[in-house]
Amino acid sequence: MFACDDEKKSTGTCGNDVLDPGEACDATRFAAQTCQELGYYEQNGALGCRADCTIDVSVCALSCGDGLISMNHGEACDGADLGEESCASLGMGSGELTCSPECRFDTSGCGIQAVCGDGVVSGAETCDGADLGGESCETQGFYGGILACDGDCQLDVSFCSNFCGDGVLQTNYEACDGTEFNGATCEVMGYYEGEMSCDENCQLDMTGCVGICGDGILHDLEECDGEELRGVTCESLGFSAGMLTCDGTCQLFTAVCNGTCGDGLIQGYEACDGTNLGYHNCRDVGLFFNTPGCDAQCVLQAGTCDDVHIWGGDGTDFGYAVATDGLRNVFVTGFIHGANTDGGQVLLTKYDTNGAFIAQDTWNTGGASSGRGVATDDAGNVYVTGASCLIRYDGSLVRQWERPCAATPGAWGTGVAVDGTGNVYVTGTTSIALDGQTASGGYDLFLIRYDAAGVVQWTRQWGTSANDEAAGLAVDGTGNVYVTGTTFGDLDGQTSLGSADVFLTRYAPDGTRQWTRQWGTATADHGAGVAVDAAGNAQVTGTTFGDLNGQTSQGGWDAFLLQVSAAGTLQWTRQWGSAAEDKAFGVAVDPIGNIHVAGYTGGALDGQAFQGCNDIFLSRFDGAGARQWTRLWGDSDCENAYGLAVDSLGNAYLTGQTGGGINGQLHQAGPNVFLIFSPNTYTP
């Protein structure tokens, strides 16, 4: 009978983890547990079992019969390898020396036989009694112990203590032995992964380990390795400068980097740091007034900067003209009208190149007083014209002297300019005869030249029997003077074309009138401003109510721009506007020849968004008359621009009057003066 739990084994069932007859191993079961049981001397790892149930001895090494003499395992020879010994070398005469299966010399074939026990090492003997042939445990590859001689006159190493390959770790001599690594792994030795082994000298073999700090190759856990920094720099880490390096643990060494955003010091790529703005001002963000800010990345921001400033009293205030000096300081003149001003006070305000208020002067000349024109000289002096014909200030706005247009009232200035040698020119309108001149009737035009000390050098007066009004004045590089405005008659031999015409008159530096040109339509046309470019061309701007010089009216009043050569030849005319009222008053030429025109518009000029009532406009043309862009400023109240200047960098400044706020800037009780900054970097 059989029970269900009886186990019946059969032979030849390899792979069932049962050691059957004929099998050296089966899965985890082995007939021999060590390499030594299989006749090997050394073991480097665990025995394995092959699929055919034979033992995988690849971890075993060295055995008698492998053809290699293992002296530290007691072999004198191995197979055909006699270690270059022979019967003769052993002192045993002629004959044939062979190796026994136990890997000892077989001297039976030698002519002379050694006598074991005579105390003399001879023949195949490796020792004889106390004569060990000068050998020791150490010379036999052991680390110590007592070497002896056995009864067959062969060295006995059984009392020697350990050797490399015995599987016992001797830490005084070995880093490893077989599979014993004393806790060492690839990771412990600084590598990131892999499997180490033990070499034939019982030293760690780490060729199987992968990745270590210092191999010059970037691994996942490393920020850097040697000179390989993953493309990171001090600057990309937020520092301003420095030469980033890699430390001994393959981490970035930032102690050599200089400065970070937020330390209050402007370094490297930083434009600013916290409240430290360095030399930066609002100009650097395309604005002018107040103070820029600095963001968390140390990049300059607009902060409180603005392109508009509004100021004035509690009455009606105007800005009529604006000028800049060689240091790009900005000067605005006009008038302030408020309580106790007896009709109004002349205004002169100075801002520095960074938009900071520097000084202001106001004064009353009696009745309605205003500044109508302003200019500067190379020495930093400032000249204002208006009800007082000419007043000179130093750069701090301290009044130095004042010159009237005439001994009796009846003349007032509307424009002032300074030539390259410091002579000052004032133009305006007079109802009386000036300085030996003859009145033509109605209001006449005048031009007075002063030297730098305010001494009159000559006076010129001209006009028609009707009214003539001077508005703008410019001086070219050789001292020729251009005056523009409005005539209501046939001026200087020209022919009137309507009720009011534009005129341009040129004078030589000595006061000789060289020519006059007059343009107009059948309706009304007014000249308001003139500027001269580097080639000597005069740019004249103003307002027309018709189709000027072949141009087409857009409806109502339009702005115009004329270019006239030094010889008085009209080069071209441009007329533009909206369907409502558009008037131009100021014109200026920048250092690269672009022409800027300022005024006000009653509609959506050039497709720009219209705020209401009147808006301020600034249009720019190239030297050939192509309009490049137009800008508008305003709100639902009325804003009018009257004065325009361009500095040495091409930045534009506009002044005039606002009845409300602009760009969030608020006005006082009545219409106020404004100053607008338009940077040379502006693009629509």
Secondary structure, 3 states (H helix, E strand, C coil): CCCCCCCCCCCCCCCCCCCCCCCCEECCEECCCCCHHHCEEEECCCCEECCCCCEECCCEEEECCCCCCCHHHCCCCECCECCCCCCCCCCCCCECCEECCCCCEECCCECCCCCCCCCCCCCCCCCECCECCCCCCCCCCECCECCEECCCCCEECCCECCECCCCCCCCCCCCCECCECCCCCCCCCCEEEECCEECCCCCEECCCEEEECCCCCCCCCCCCECCECCCCCCCCCCEEEECCEECCCCCEEHHHEEEECCCCCCCCCCCCECCECCCCCHHHHCCCECCCEECCCCCEECCCCECEEEECCCCCCEEEEEEECCCCCEEEEEEECCCCCCCCEEEEEEECCCCCEEEEEEECCCCCCCEEEEEECCCCCEEEEECCCEEEECCCCCEEEEECCCCCCCEEEEEEEECCCCCEEEEEEECCCCCCCCCCCCCEEEEEEECCCCCEEEEEEECCCCCEEEEEEEECCCCCEEEEEEECCCHHHCCCCCCEEEEEEEECCCCCEEEEEEECCCCEEEEEEEEECCCCCEEEEEEECCCHHHCCCCCCCEEEEEEECCCCCEEEEEEECCCCCEEEEEEEECCCCCEEEEEEECCCHHHCCCCCCCEEEEEEECCCCCEEEEEEECCCCCEEEEEEEECCCCCEEEEEEECCCECCECCCCCCEEEEEEECCCCCC
